[in-house]
Amino acid sequence: MTSRSRCARPSGRCGSGFGVPTHAEAKDVLAGAMLAYARAEVQAGPVPAPVAGRSDRPTVTLLGEMFPADPMMIGALLAPLGLAVGPTVAAREWRELYAALDGRAVAAIHPFYTAAVREFQAAGRPIVGSAPVGHDGTMDWLAAIGAACGVDPARIAAAQEAFGPAIRAALDANPIRGRITLSGYEGSELLVARLLIESGAEVPYVGTACARTPWSEPDRQWLADRGTAVKFRASLEDDLAAMHGFAPDLAIGTTPVVQKAKAAGIPALYFTNLISARPLMGPAGAGSLAQVVNAAMAGGDRMETMRAFFDGVGEGDTAGIWEGAPNLRPDFRAQHQKKLDKAARAARAEEMI
């Protein structure tokens, strides 16, 4: 349930079934159903304690998949507030669902987990959007979590002072210079864009296959204030149009976006394998993207050389592997086009009836 599935469909989305657009949201449907069952068990009477025991401090439940080191980093951020990190939903063990429902607040790290959010709200738990990503994100998140959990403001300020300089230093030590377009279906696209911008990158476009929710609003507004266009429920066509329109130094996206970018001589990185699989939270995440992103952008000249060398190869009638020249049949193509035109006229005629 916590494994990261990958999508190879041309649209960049997964066929998770049952009308659910992305695999991440399919996990939310399952997580919500499991939380509903667990909540009913809790209401019916005592339930088994978590295998790892209960924390002696109030906990914050984490909502959404993330890099394995991120919950540990979040735990370090919460410690000065007198809080502890709770289970991550989707959970590995059934008993963790009870502990998740018992948290003081829920951090919607991935804000599209709406089915799970409904169960937490029914249990009376406050939901906090965004995540401790970059300097601004971490400072705002600590303040929001502290307020939701009733932490003394002086203690919140002390926690911010403890981590703020380290995060700022990590960002300054790992600058990113260049224009980047970003798209994906993991649900963390807005968080990654924030981190790139605070590292110095220009990010004019962010596309996510996930839906807009109230808990994505802090990140959307932060990005909008810095001139970034955010497209929710973005299609492959949206992502490709942004890439061609903004002419980035690097395109981060799904498999078809990366393929199109490289064919155009634009350096590109696959979001799931090379970006999502890195720590993003707190000081550990502040410099985690610079090396791979800068290395990819540095290969721009090489990509252009390769594009020029292979220009015209494997396109149109020359696609595939041939011995000699391809056997072109323009008569067959014209005949097939007539059939398509006839079908289109028939469809338009039916619409007019």
Residue frames relative to the residue before (quaternion, step in Angstrom):
aa qw qx qy qz dx dy dz
M 1.0000 0.0000 0.0000 0.0000 0.00 0.00 0.00
T 0.7355 0.3771 -0.2326 0.5126 3.55 1.13 -0.56
S 0.4677 0.6604 -0.4699 0.3527 3.60 1.21 0.09
R 0.4291 -0.7056 0.5080 0.2449 3.54 -1.10 0.70
S 0.1979 -0.7842 0.5776 0.1104 3.58 -0.38 1.18
R 0.2753 -0.7606 0.5679 0.1525 3.53 -1.20 0.57
C 0.3080 -0.7587 0.5562 0.1414 3.51 -1.17 0.68
A 0.0940 -0.8102 0.5773 0.0374 3.55 -0.84 0.95
R 0.4108 0.7135 -0.4784 0.3054 3.58 1.21 0.22
P 0.6273 -0.5874 0.3467 0.3759 3.62 -1.01 0.73
S 0.6559 0.5320 -0.3300 0.4217 3.59 1.02 -0.65
G 0.4661 -0.6677 0.4565 0.3586 3.56 1.22 -0.38
R 0.6556 0.4431 -0.3278 0.5161 3.57 1.27 0.20
C 0.4512 -0.6947 0.4937 0.2647 3.54 -1.24 0.36
G 0.4071 -0.6852 0.5456 0.2589 3.53 -1.13 0.67
S 0.0061 -0.8478 0.5297 -0.0257 3.57 0.42 1.19
G 0.5155 -0.6760 0.4029 0.3391 3.60 1.24 -0.09
F 0.8095 0.3075 -0.2140 0.4519 3.53 -1.38 0.18
G 0.6488 -0.5662 0.3210 0.3942 3.59 1.06 0.66
V 0.4864 0.6413 -0.4504 0.3864 3.62 1.19 0.37
P 0.4302 -0.7699 0.4014 0.2472 3.61 -0.47 1.15
T 0.8199 0.1434 -0.0549 0.5515 3.64 0.91 -0.81
H 0.6026 -0.5704 0.4064 0.3827 3.55 -1.20 0.49
A 0.6002 0.5661 -0.3654 0.4311 3.60 1.09 -0.62
E 0.6881 0.4609 -0.2856 0.4822 3.59 0.96 -0.82
A 0.5710 0.5628 -0.3863 0.4560 3.58 1.17 -0.45
K 0.6383 0.5093 -0.3238 0.4778 3.58 1.05 -0.71
D 0.6062 0.5442 -0.3509 0.4618 3.57 1.12 -0.62
V 0.6224 0.5368 -0.3420 0.4556 3.60 0.98 -0.82
L 0.6765 0.4780 -0.2867 0.4814 3.57 0.93 -0.90
A 0.6553 0.5126 -0.3178 0.4547 3.58 0.92 -0.89
G 0.6459 0.5232 -0.3202 0.4546 3.58 0.98 -0.81
A 0.6558 0.5064 -0.3117 0.4651 3.57 0.97 -0.85
M 0.6633 0.4956 -0.3056 0.4701 3.59 0.97 -0.81
L 0.6440 0.5114 -0.3242 0.4675 3.59 0.99 -0.77
A 0.6226 0.5389 -0.3400 0.4542 3.59 1.03 -0.76
Y 0.6632 0.4908 -0.3032 0.4768 3.58 0.96 -0.84
A 0.6647 0.5018 -0.3041 0.4625 3.57 0.93 -0.93
R 0.6424 0.5212 -0.3295 0.4551 3.59 1.00 -0.79
A 0.6295 0.5207 -0.3314 0.4719 3.58 1.06 -0.72
E 0.6311 0.5248 -0.3315 0.4652 3.59 1.05 -0.73
V 0.6487 0.5161 -0.3166 0.4611 3.58 0.97 -0.86
Q 0.6727 0.4985 -0.2968 0.4592 3.58 0.96 -0.84
A 0.6639 0.5249 -0.3012 0.4394 3.56 1.16 -0.62
G 0.7683 -0.2885 0.2010 0.5349 3.60 1.13 -0.37
P 0.7570 -0.3707 0.2581 0.4721 3.60 -1.28 -0.06
V 0.1568 -0.7720 0.6119 0.0707 3.55 -1.13 0.76
P 0.6333 -0.5420 0.3732 0.4072 3.63 -1.15 0.43
A 0.4954 -0.6454 0.4955 0.3042 3.55 -1.08 0.74
P 0.6241 -0.5326 0.3988 0.4096 3.61 -1.15 0.45
V 0.5992 -0.5876 0.4019 0.3662 3.56 -1.07 0.73
A 0.7125 0.4460 -0.2531 0.4788 3.59 0.99 -0.80
G 0.5465 -0.6179 0.3983 0.4011 3.60 1.25 -0.02
R 0.5191 -0.6325 0.4819 0.3134 3.56 -1.32 0.08
S 0.4957 -0.6550 0.4842 0.3013 3.55 -1.07 0.76
D 0.4489 -0.6744 0.5132 0.2835 3.56 -1.19 0.60
R 0.6796 0.4024 -0.2853 0.5431 3.59 1.33 0.07
P 0.5950 -0.5310 0.4352 0.4179 3.61 -1.17 0.37
T 0.2717 -0.7945 0.5285 0.1252 3.56 -0.97 0.86
V 0.2797 -0.7093 0.6201 0.1847 3.51 -1.35 0.42
T 0.3085 -0.7546 0.5542 0.1682 3.57 -0.65 1.12
L 0.2701 -0.7608 0.5731 0.1405 3.57 -0.98 0.90
L 0.1733 -0.8060 0.5633 0.0556 3.55 -0.84 1.01
G 0.7661 0.3286 -0.2650 0.4846 3.58 -0.60 1.16
E 0.5439 -0.6219 0.4564 0.3303 3.54 -1.18 0.58
M 0.0653 0.7836 -0.6155 0.0540 3.53 -1.17 0.64
F 0.6909 -0.4455 0.3556 0.4447 3.54 -1.31 0.20
P 0.6014 -0.6259 0.3470 0.3551 3.65 -0.86 0.90
A 0.6780 0.4938 -0.3094 0.4481 3.61 1.03 -0.64
D 0.5467 0.6616 -0.3946 0.3280 3.61 1.15 -0.47
P 0.6434 0.5023 -0.3604 0.4515 3.68 0.86 -0.70
M 0.6298 0.5218 -0.3403 0.4640 3.59 1.04 -0.68
M 0.6496 0.4997 -0.3173 0.4772 3.59 1.00 -0.79
I 0.6347 0.5155 -0.3291 0.4725 3.57 1.02 -0.76
G 0.6137 0.5501 -0.3425 0.4510 3.58 1.05 -0.73
A 0.6507 0.5035 -0.3132 0.4744 3.57 1.02 -0.81
L 0.6432 0.5191 -0.3222 0.4615 3.60 1.05 -0.72
L 0.6924 0.4923 -0.2730 0.4513 3.57 1.04 -0.79
A 0.5421 0.6742 -0.3924 0.3124 3.59 1.09 -0.66
P 0.6807 0.4784 -0.3248 0.4498 3.67 0.82 -0.79
L 0.6420 0.5112 -0.3214 0.4725 3.59 1.23 -0.36
G 0.4976 -0.6492 0.4326 0.3793 3.57 1.27 -0.12
L 0.5788 0.5653 -0.3664 0.4595 3.56 1.26 0.47
A 0.2383 -0.7483 0.5989 0.1565 3.54 -1.28 0.35
V 0.5106 -0.6234 0.4866 0.3375 3.54 -1.20 0.50
G 0.2844 -0.7654 0.5584 0.1462 3.56 -0.94 0.92
P 0.7648 -0.3281 0.2475 0.4962 3.59 -1.20 -0.39
T 0.3686 -0.6780 0.5849 0.2497 3.51 -1.33 0.36
V 0.1745 -0.7674 0.6111 0.0851 3.56 -0.82 1.02
A 0.4282 -0.1575 -0.8759 0.1568 1.68 -1.59 1.94
A 0.3821 -0.7671 0.4865 0.1700 3.54 -0.92 1.08
R 0.5028 -0.6491 0.4885 0.2954 3.55 -1.27 0.48
E 0.7835 0.2232 -0.0988 0.5715 3.59 1.03 -0.80
W 0.5812 -0.6076 0.4108 0.3527 3.57 -1.05 0.78
R 0.6438 0.5407 -0.3314 0.4281 3.60 0.96 -0.83
E 0.5792 0.5911 -0.3808 0.4124 3.59 1.15 -0.52
L 0.5707 0.5896 -0.3842 0.4230 3.58 1.16 -0.48
Y 0.6221 0.5223 -0.3446 0.4706 3.59 1.04 -0.72
A 0.6724 0.4867 -0.2937 0.4741 3.58 0.93 -0.90
A 0.6135 0.5486 -0.3477 0.4492 3.58 1.07 -0.70
L 0.6752 0.4817 -0.2852 0.4803 3.57 0.98 -0.83
D 0.6677 0.5156 -0.2841 0.4556 3.57 1.22 -0.53
G 0.4573 0.7069 -0.4407 0.3114 3.60 1.28 -0.07
R 0.5757 -0.5926 0.4406 0.3511 3.56 -1.22 0.53
A 0.7832 -0.0378 0.0506 0.6185 3.60 1.10 -0.76
V 0.3410 -0.7188 0.5704 0.2044 3.55 -1.32 0.30
A 0.2220 -0.7646 0.5943 0.1132 3.56 -0.80 1.05
A 0.2193 -0.7884 0.5652 0.1043 3.58 -0.42 1.25
I 0.1451 -0.8175 0.5548 0.0525 3.56 0.34 1.28
H 0.7312 0.1808 -0.1236 0.6460 3.54 1.14 -0.77
P 0.2816 -0.8529 0.4174 0.1380 3.57 -0.11 1.30
F 0.5945 0.5959 -0.3686 0.3945 3.60 1.23 -0.07
Y 0.4808 0.6579 -0.4480 0.3679 3.63 1.23 0.08
T 0.0122 0.8690 -0.4941 0.0228 3.56 0.69 1.10
A 0.6249 0.5325 -0.3517 0.4498 3.61 1.02 -0.68
A 0.6583 0.4881 -0.3007 0.4878 3.58 0.99 -0.82
V 0.6189 0.5496 -0.3442 0.4433 3.60 1.00 -0.79
R 0.6352 0.5401 -0.3402 0.4349 3.59 0.93 -0.83
E 0.6623 0.4968 -0.3094 0.4678 3.59 0.99 -0.78
F 0.6557 0.4959 -0.3184 0.4720 3.59 0.97 -0.76
Q 0.6396 0.5101 -0.3283 0.4722 3.57 1.01 -0.73
A 0.6331 0.5225 -0.3287 0.4670 3.58 1.04 -0.74
A 0.6738 0.4625 -0.2799 0.5037 3.56 1.21 -0.56
G 0.5472 -0.6603 0.3741 0.3531 3.60 1.28 0.10
R 0.4991 0.6591 -0.4305 0.3621 3.58 1.16 0.47
P 0.4182 -0.7027 0.5089 0.2690 3.64 -0.85 0.89
I 0.2884 -0.7503 0.5768 0.1460 3.56 -1.13 0.76
V 0.1177 -0.7860 0.6058 0.0373 3.58 -0.89 1.00
G 0.3030 -0.7809 0.5235 0.1557 3.58 -0.72 1.07
S 0.7305 0.4166 -0.3411 0.4201 3.52 -1.44 0.01
A 0.2919 -0.7439 0.5793 0.1607 3.59 -1.27 -0.28
P 0.5583 -0.6021 0.4403 0.3632 3.61 -1.21 0.33
V 0.2584 0.7666 -0.5268 0.2609 3.54 0.50 1.30
G 0.8199 0.1049 -0.1162 0.5508 3.56 -0.77 1.04
H 0.7074 -0.4495 0.3216 0.4406 3.57 -1.29 -0.09
D 0.7144 0.4512 -0.2729 0.4600 3.59 0.66 -1.08
G 0.6609 0.5230 -0.3087 0.4409 3.55 0.93 -0.91
T 0.6700 0.4941 -0.3034 0.4635 3.57 0.95 -0.86
M 0.6555 0.5091 -0.3236 0.4543 3.59 0.91 -0.86
D 0.6830 0.4794 -0.2887 0.4693 3.59 0.89 -0.93
W 0.6596 0.5210 -0.3112 0.4435 3.58 0.97 -0.85
L 0.6354 0.5167 -0.3333 0.4671 3.60 0.96 -0.80
A 0.6547 0.5051 -0.3158 0.4653 3.58 0.98 -0.81
A 0.6813 0.4917 -0.2937 0.4558 3.60 0.93 -0.88
I 0.6579 0.4925 -0.3088 0.4789 3.58 0.96 -0.83
G 0.6514 0.5200 -0.3216 0.4492 3.56 0.92 -0.87
A 0.6604 0.4989 -0.3091 0.4686 3.59 0.95 -0.86
A 0.6616 0.5136 -0.3108 0.4494 3.60 0.95 -0.84
C 0.7419 0.3891 -0.2097 0.5041 3.57 1.10 -0.68
G 0.5160 -0.6830 0.3992 0.3285 3.60 1.25 0.16
V 0.3203 0.7561 -0.5070 0.2620 3.60 1.11 0.64
D 0.5710 -0.6014 0.4428 0.3409 3.56 -1.06 0.77
P 0.5332 -0.6593 0.4211 0.3220 3.64 -0.82 0.93
A 0.6176 0.5428 -0.3570 0.4433 3.59 1.03 -0.67
R 0.6490 0.5094 -0.3141 0.4697 3.56 1.05 -0.73
I 0.6145 0.5356 -0.3375 0.4708 3.57 1.08 -0.72
A 0.6574 0.5133 -0.3052 0.4596 3.57 0.92 -0.93
A 0.6413 0.5245 -0.3221 0.4581 3.57 1.02 -0.78
A 0.6443 0.5100 -0.3187 0.4723 3.59 1.00 -0.79
Q 0.6434 0.5154 -0.3231 0.4648 3.57 0.97 -0.81
E 0.6622 0.5020 -0.3014 0.4675 3.57 0.98 -0.83
A 0.6416 0.5454 -0.3240 0.4311 3.57 1.09 -0.69
F 0.7920 0.3251 -0.1597 0.4916 3.59 0.96 -0.81
G 0.5447 0.6671 -0.3950 0.3198 3.60 1.08 -0.61
P 0.7027 0.4654 -0.3004 0.4465 3.64 0.68 -0.95
A 0.6448 0.5247 -0.3318 0.4460 3.60 0.99 -0.77
I 0.6544 0.4975 -0.3139 0.4751 3.57 0.99 -0.80
R 0.6485 0.5130 -0.3178 0.4639 3.57 0.92 -0.87
A 0.6537 0.5096 -0.3180 0.4602 3.59 0.96 -0.81
A 0.6502 0.5143 -0.3183 0.4597 3.60 0.99 -0.80
L 0.6432 0.5126 -0.3182 0.4715 3.58 1.03 -0.77
D 0.6758 0.4956 -0.2926 0.4605 3.58 0.93 -0.90
A 0.6825 0.4932 -0.2854 0.4577 3.58 1.08 -0.72
N 0.7669 0.2783 -0.1542 0.5574 3.60 1.22 -0.34
P 0.0280 0.8486 -0.5273 0.0318 3.61 0.60 1.10
I 0.1733 -0.7354 0.6455 0.1114 3.52 -1.31 0.55
R 0.0485 -0.8048 0.5915 -0.0137 3.56 -0.68 1.10
G 0.5874 0.5639 -0.4234 0.3971 3.56 -0.64 1.07
R 0.4837 -0.6382 0.5122 0.3106 3.56 -1.32 0.24
I 0.0472 -0.8107 0.5818 -0.0453 3.55 -0.83 1.10
T 0.1559 -0.7280 0.6554 0.1276 3.55 -1.05 0.80
L 0.1507 -0.8185 0.5544 0.0024 3.53 -0.97 0.93
S 0.1528 0.7792 -0.5973 0.1127 3.57 -0.89 0.91
G 0.1845 0.7826 -0.5789 0.1352 3.56 -1.18 0.57
Y 0.3838 -0.7139 0.5393 0.2286 3.53 -1.34 -0.10
E 0.4280 0.7208 -0.4499 0.3081 3.59 1.24 0.30
G 0.4842 -0.6673 0.4360 0.3608 3.59 1.09 -0.68
S 0.6727 0.4737 -0.2933 0.4869 3.58 1.27 -0.19
E 0.3167 0.7981 -0.4739 0.1954 3.58 1.27 0.19
L 0.6678 0.5010 -0.3106 0.4545 3.60 0.91 -0.86
L 0.6344 0.5283 -0.3293 0.4583 3.58 1.04 -0.74
V 0.6545 0.5031 -0.3114 0.4707 3.58 0.95 -0.87
A 0.6335 0.5319 -0.3315 0.4537 3.58 1.00 -0.80
R 0.6261 0.5315 -0.3396 0.4586 3.59 0.99 -0.78
L 0.6748 0.4995 -0.2958 0.4558 3.55 0.91 -0.94
L 0.6392 0.5208 -0.3267 0.4620 3.59 1.00 -0.77
I 0.6673 0.5034 -0.3051 0.4563 3.58 0.91 -0.90
E 0.6760 0.4766 -0.3051 0.4719 3.60 0.91 -0.83
S 0.6357 0.5089 -0.3301 0.4774 3.58 1.23 -0.37
G 0.6585 -0.5378 0.2914 0.4384 3.56 1.30 -0.06
A 0.5292 0.6480 -0.4089 0.3645 3.61 1.23 -0.11
E 0.3687 -0.6610 0.5987 0.2621 3.53 -1.32 0.38
V 0.0135 -0.7997 0.5990 -0.0390 3.59 -0.66 1.12
P 0.1214 -0.8482 0.5116 0.0643 3.62 0.03 1.22
Y 0.8088 0.1632 -0.0568 0.5621 3.60 1.17 -0.51
V 0.0084 -0.7501 0.6613 0.0021 3.52 -1.13 0.87
G 0.0446 -0.7923 0.6085 0.0050 3.56 -0.80 1.02
T 0.0088 -0.7857 0.6185 -0.0081 3.56 -0.95 0.89
A 0.4581 -0.6845 0.4988 0.2698 3.55 -1.02 0.83
C 0.5953 0.5815 -0.3587 0.4229 3.59 1.24 -0.30
A 0.5707 -0.6254 0.4293 0.3144 3.54 -1.29 0.42
R 0.5252 -0.5967 0.5028 0.3396 3.54 -1.29 0.37
T 0.0141 -0.7939 0.6074 -0.0236 3.56 -0.94 0.92
P 0.6655 -0.4867 0.3545 0.4411 3.62 -1.18 0.21
W 0.6953 0.4879 -0.2818 0.4461 3.60 1.08 -0.65
S 0.6169 0.4912 -0.3647 0.4951 3.59 1.27 0.02
E 0.4644 0.7312 -0.4121 0.2826 3.56 1.29 -0.24
P 0.6333 0.5259 -0.3704 0.4303 3.68 0.85 -0.72
D 0.6830 0.4701 -0.2884 0.4789 3.59 0.95 -0.84
R 0.6380 0.5251 -0.3346 0.4531 3.60 0.95 -0.82
Q 0.6783 0.4915 -0.2973 0.4582 3.57 0.91 -0.91
W 0.6279 0.5320 -0.3349 0.4589 3.59 0.97 -0.81
L 0.6784 0.4820 -0.2872 0.4743 3.57 0.93 -0.88
A 0.6444 0.5258 -0.3246 0.4504 3.58 0.96 -0.87
D 0.6346 0.5417 -0.3271 0.4436 3.58 1.02 -0.76
R 0.7275 0.3865 -0.2205 0.5222 3.57 1.23 -0.44
G 0.6457 -0.5948 0.2943 0.3776 3.54 1.22 0.55
T 0.5006 0.6509 -0.4280 0.3776 3.59 1.21 0.31
A 0.2932 -0.7344 0.5869 0.1736 3.56 -0.89 0.97
V 0.1333 -0.7934 0.5922 0.0439 3.59 -0.74 1.10
K 0.0977 -0.7955 0.5978 0.0186 3.55 -0.78 1.08
F 0.1824 -0.7683 0.6072 0.0885 3.56 -0.60 1.19
R 0.8052 0.1594 -0.1885 0.5392 3.55 -1.16 0.70
A 0.1699 0.8203 -0.5242 0.1531 3.54 1.04 0.84
S 0.3204 -0.7269 0.5782 0.1859 3.53 -1.09 0.78
L 0.6695 -0.4608 0.3730 0.4476 3.56 -1.28 0.16
E 0.6298 0.5427 -0.3313 0.4461 3.58 1.03 -0.79
D 0.6198 0.5364 -0.3364 0.4637 3.60 1.05 -0.76
D 0.6917 0.4927 -0.2782 0.4488 3.55 0.86 -1.02
L 0.6716 0.4900 -0.3001 0.4678 3.58 0.96 -0.84
A 0.6312 0.5292 -0.3365 0.4564 3.58 1.01 -0.77
A 0.6463 0.5098 -0.3176 0.4707 3.58 1.00 -0.80
M 0.6515 0.5210 -0.3198 0.4493 3.56 0.94 -0.87
H 0.7040 0.4425 -0.2757 0.4823 3.58 0.85 -0.89
G 0.6686 0.5244 -0.3053 0.4297 3.58 1.03 -0.75
F 0.7608 0.3788 -0.2042 0.4858 3.58 0.93 -0.88
A 0.2392 -0.8062 0.5123 0.1744 3.62 1.27 -0.23
P 0.0597 0.8570 -0.5103 0.0410 3.63 0.67 1.04
D 0.5454 -0.5673 0.4985 0.3636 3.51 -1.36 0.21
L 0.7832 0.0511 -0.0193 0.6193 3.57 1.26 -0.45
A 0.1517 -0.7559 0.6300 0.0930 3.54 -1.06 0.83
I 0.1074 -0.7597 0.6398 0.0449 3.55 -0.82 1.06
G 0.2984 0.7841 -0.4950 0.2260 3.57 -0.63 1.02
T 0.7243 -0.3878 0.3412 0.4568 3.50 -1.35 -0.42
T 0.7517 -0.4133 0.2650 0.4403 3.56 -1.30 0.19
P 0.7093 0.4417 -0.3050 0.4569 3.67 0.73 -0.87
V 0.6052 0.5370 -0.3613 0.4634 3.60 1.09 -0.58
V 0.6541 0.5073 -0.3075 0.4693 3.57 0.94 -0.90
Q 0.6420 0.5258 -0.3288 0.4508 3.59 0.96 -0.83
K 0.6766 0.4883 -0.2905 0.4684 3.57 0.89 -0.95
A 0.6392 0.5356 -0.3285 0.4433 3.58 0.99 -0.83
K 0.6916 0.4726 -0.2903 0.4627 3.57 0.81 -0.95
A 0.6192 0.5361 -0.3464 0.4573 3.58 1.07 -0.66
A 0.6976 0.4355 -0.2535 0.5093 3.56 1.20 -0.60
G 0.5553 -0.6345 0.3846 0.3756 3.59 1.25 0.08
I 0.5180 0.6237 -0.4175 0.4103 3.60 1.25 0.40
P 0.4552 -0.6645 0.5052 0.3099 3.65 -0.76 0.89
A 0.0039 -0.8170 0.5739 -0.0558 3.58 -0.95 0.86
L 0.1459 -0.7666 0.6213 0.0715 3.54 -1.24 0.63
Y 0.4202 -0.6871 0.5369 0.2514 3.55 -1.02 0.85
F 0.4833 -0.7204 0.4148 0.2746 3.57 -0.55 1.21
T 0.7067 0.5001 -0.2982 0.4019 3.60 0.68 -1.07
N 0.7531 0.4191 -0.2313 0.4513 3.58 0.77 -1.00
L 0.8245 0.3107 -0.1162 0.4584 3.57 0.83 -0.97
I 0.7375 0.3592 -0.2282 0.5244 3.61 1.16 -0.36
S 0.7088 0.4606 -0.2718 0.4600 3.58 0.75 -1.01
A 0.6899 0.4723 -0.2766 0.4738 3.58 1.12 -0.59
R 0.5874 0.5252 -0.3883 0.4778 3.57 0.96 0.92
P 0.5583 -0.5885 0.4443 0.3801 3.59 -1.12 0.50
L 0.1653 -0.8070 0.5633 0.0645 3.57 -1.03 0.82
M 0.6886 0.5494 -0.2746 0.3854 3.58 1.12 -0.67
G 0.8737 0.1327 -0.0862 0.4599 3.52 -1.22 0.69
P 0.8118 -0.2446 0.1806 0.4985 3.59 -1.19 -0.50
A 0.6278 0.5562 -0.3468 0.4198 3.61 1.02 -0.73
G 0.7231 0.4458 -0.2545 0.4622 3.58 1.01 -0.75
A 0.5155 0.6967 -0.4020 0.2952 3.57 1.20 -0.51
G 0.8033 0.2390 -0.1338 0.5288 3.60 0.98 -0.73
S 0.4264 0.7652 -0.4220 0.2337 3.57 1.25 0.11
L 0.7149 0.4693 -0.2600 0.4484 3.60 1.10 -0.58
A 0.5353 0.6903 -0.3958 0.2833 3.57 1.12 -0.63
Q 0.6784 0.5187 -0.3222 0.4086 3.60 0.77 -0.95
V 0.7247 0.4306 -0.2634 0.4691 3.60 0.73 -1.02
V 0.6600 0.5058 -0.3169 0.4562 3.60 1.00 -0.78
N 0.6818 0.4802 -0.2962 0.4656 3.61 0.86 -0.90
A 0.6310 0.5302 -0.3360 0.4558 3.58 1.04 -0.74
A 0.6537 0.5081 -0.3145 0.4643 3.57 1.00 -0.81
M 0.6803 0.4805 -0.3013 0.4642 3.60 0.89 -0.87
A 0.6137 0.5584 -0.3520 0.4333 3.59 1.09 -0.62
G 0.6652 0.5050 -0.3037 0.4586 3.58 1.22 -0.40
G 0.3178 0.7882 -0.4820 0.2130 3.60 1.22 0.26
D 0.6615 0.4993 -0.3139 0.4633 3.59 0.90 -0.87
R 0.6456 0.5188 -0.3218 0.4588 3.58 0.99 -0.80
M 0.6340 0.5261 -0.3269 0.4630 3.58 1.04 -0.80
E 0.6611 0.5020 -0.3128 0.4616 3.60 0.94 -0.82
T 0.6256 0.5303 -0.3323 0.4658 3.58 1.05 -0.74
M 0.6652 0.4920 -0.2982 0.4760 3.57 0.95 -0.87
R 0.6367 0.5289 -0.3364 0.4491 3.57 0.97 -0.81
A 0.6693 0.4948 -0.3013 0.4651 3.55 0.92 -0.91
F 0.6475 0.5345 -0.3197 0.4391 3.60 0.98 -0.83
F 0.7765 0.3344 -0.1708 0.5061 3.59 0.93 -0.92
D 0.3174 0.7817 -0.4940 0.2103 3.61 1.24 0.15
G 0.8185 0.2298 -0.1910 0.4906 3.56 -0.83 1.05
V 0.6040 0.5534 -0.3590 0.4473 3.57 1.24 -0.20
G 0.8422 0.1666 -0.1247 0.4974 3.56 -0.91 0.88
E 0.5803 0.5574 -0.3908 0.4471 3.58 1.11 0.61
G 0.8448 0.1415 -0.1087 0.5045 3.54 -1.12 0.69
D 0.8458 -0.0999 0.0958 0.5153 3.57 -0.83 -1.02
T 0.6672 0.4967 -0.3108 0.4600 3.60 1.21 -0.30
A 0.4132 0.7122 -0.4757 0.3094 3.60 1.26 0.10
G 0.7224 0.4155 -0.3161 0.4535 3.57 -1.12 0.67
I 0.5467 -0.5882 0.4841 0.3476 3.53 -1.34 -0.25
W 0.0224 -0.8186 0.5716 -0.0516 3.57 -0.70 1.11
E 0.2189 -0.6864 0.6667 0.1912 3.50 -1.33 0.46
G 0.7865 0.0947 -0.1156 0.5992 3.53 -0.19 1.26
A 0.7136 -0.4285 0.3244 0.4494 3.57 -1.27 -0.27
P 0.5404 -0.6198 0.4464 0.3528 3.62 -1.07 0.64
N 0.4590 -0.6774 0.5087 0.2678 3.55 -1.16 0.71
L 0.1251 -0.8305 0.5411 0.0415 3.57 0.00 1.30
R 0.0502 -0.7826 0.6202 0.0191 3.58 -1.04 0.83
P 0.1425 -0.8260 0.5405 0.0721 3.59 0.22 1.23
D 0.5890 0.5748 -0.3789 0.4232 3.62 1.14 -0.51
F 0.6400 0.5032 -0.3206 0.4842 3.58 1.03 -0.76
R 0.6500 0.5241 -0.3194 0.4482 3.55 0.97 -0.85
A 0.6596 0.5007 -0.3093 0.4675 3.59 0.97 -0.85
Q 0.6420 0.5242 -0.3234 0.4565 3.58 1.02 -0.81
H 0.6649 0.4962 -0.3013 0.4699 3.58 0.98 -0.86
Q 0.6339 0.5299 -0.3352 0.4527 3.58 1.04 -0.72
K 0.6119 0.5459 -0.3499 0.4529 3.58 1.06 -0.66
K 0.6368 0.5210 -0.3231 0.4675 3.56 1.03 -0.78
L 0.6518 0.5094 -0.3140 0.4660 3.58 0.98 -0.83
D 0.6557 0.5089 -0.3127 0.4619 3.58 0.97 -0.85
K 0.6433 0.5236 -0.3177 0.4595 3.58 1.01 -0.81
A 0.6574 0.5007 -0.3062 0.4725 3.58 0.99 -0.84
A 0.6453 0.5154 -0.3252 0.4606 3.58 1.03 -0.74
R 0.6459 0.5089 -0.3239 0.4678 3.60 1.01 -0.76
A 0.6417 0.5199 -0.3217 0.4630 3.58 1.02 -0.78
A 0.6463 0.5159 -0.3217 0.4613 3.59 1.02 -0.79
R 0.6569 0.5010 -0.3165 0.4661 3.59 0.98 -0.80
A 0.6323 0.5369 -0.3290 0.4513 3.58 1.06 -0.77
E 0.6433 0.5184 -0.3202 0.4637 3.60 1.03 -0.78
E 0.6421 0.5283 -0.3277 0.4486 3.58 1.04 -0.75
M 0.6712 0.5071 -0.2936 0.4540 3.60 1.12 -0.64
I 0.5818 0.5880 -0.3783 0.4155 3.61 1.21 -0.38
